Amino acid sequence: MPRLSRSLPHTAPSAVLVAAVVPAAVCCLRRSPLWERIGVPAGVALPLLVLTHAWAVLGDIVDLAPPGGALVAEPVLLASAVLFRLPAVARTRHRLDDPGRCLYLFLAAPLLDLPAVGMVAAGHTAAGLAMIVGMLPVGIAAAAVTWSWVNREEREALADEAAHLGGGDPVAR
């Protein structure tokens, strides 16, 4: 069996970096003009992240690791994580609408866990479980986007109802 460089102390921080730190940074900088230049459609960004993530996580196990190991794989993974977040967060021409963002994030969560399941199947249980736990922010983000969308739709429906009834502000009642 090849040497596995994706040990438990390396796996969990890498997962949290991809699933929590990168999205927080993109969210804080969501109005940056840079995103418009580098953003790609969601149909490109999601498969790119899933494949890059699988390559970075399983590369050693299936003998596809780059010559530089994690020194090469991590920056590529981080770049693909940024591209993945742009359609869901940034103000670009590729920004998804609310239903699209929900579907995008809920679809990404299990797909990003598949390499971790592969690690568990290959006998690296602790590292695989750490990766699964580290990727939980993707599912949490999907739930948060859904909650925000539902609340916004409800507010708009109440405002429309109040406007049709000629009643003014629905919150003031």
URURGI-V678034 format. One line per field, one symbol per residue. phi: phi as a letter, one per 40 degrees, with the letter a starting at -180 (. if undefined). psi: psi as a letter, one per 30 degrees, with the letter a starting at -180 (. if undefined). Layout:
BEGIN
phi=???
psi=???
END
This chain:
BEGIN
phi=.ccccccdcccccccccccbccccccccbccccccccbcbcdcccccccccccccccbdccbfbccdcgccccccccccccccccdccbccbcccccdcccccdccccdccccdccccccccgbdccccccccccddccccccccccccccccccccccccccccgcgccccc
psi=klkjfilefeeeeeeeeefeeeeeeeeegfgkfeeeefkllefeeeeeeeeeeeeeegeeeghgklefbffeeeeeeeeeeeeefeffelilfgklleeeeeeeefeeeeeffeeeeeeeeggieeeeeeeeefgefeeeeeeeeeeeeeeeeeeeeeeeeeeefgfbjfff.
END
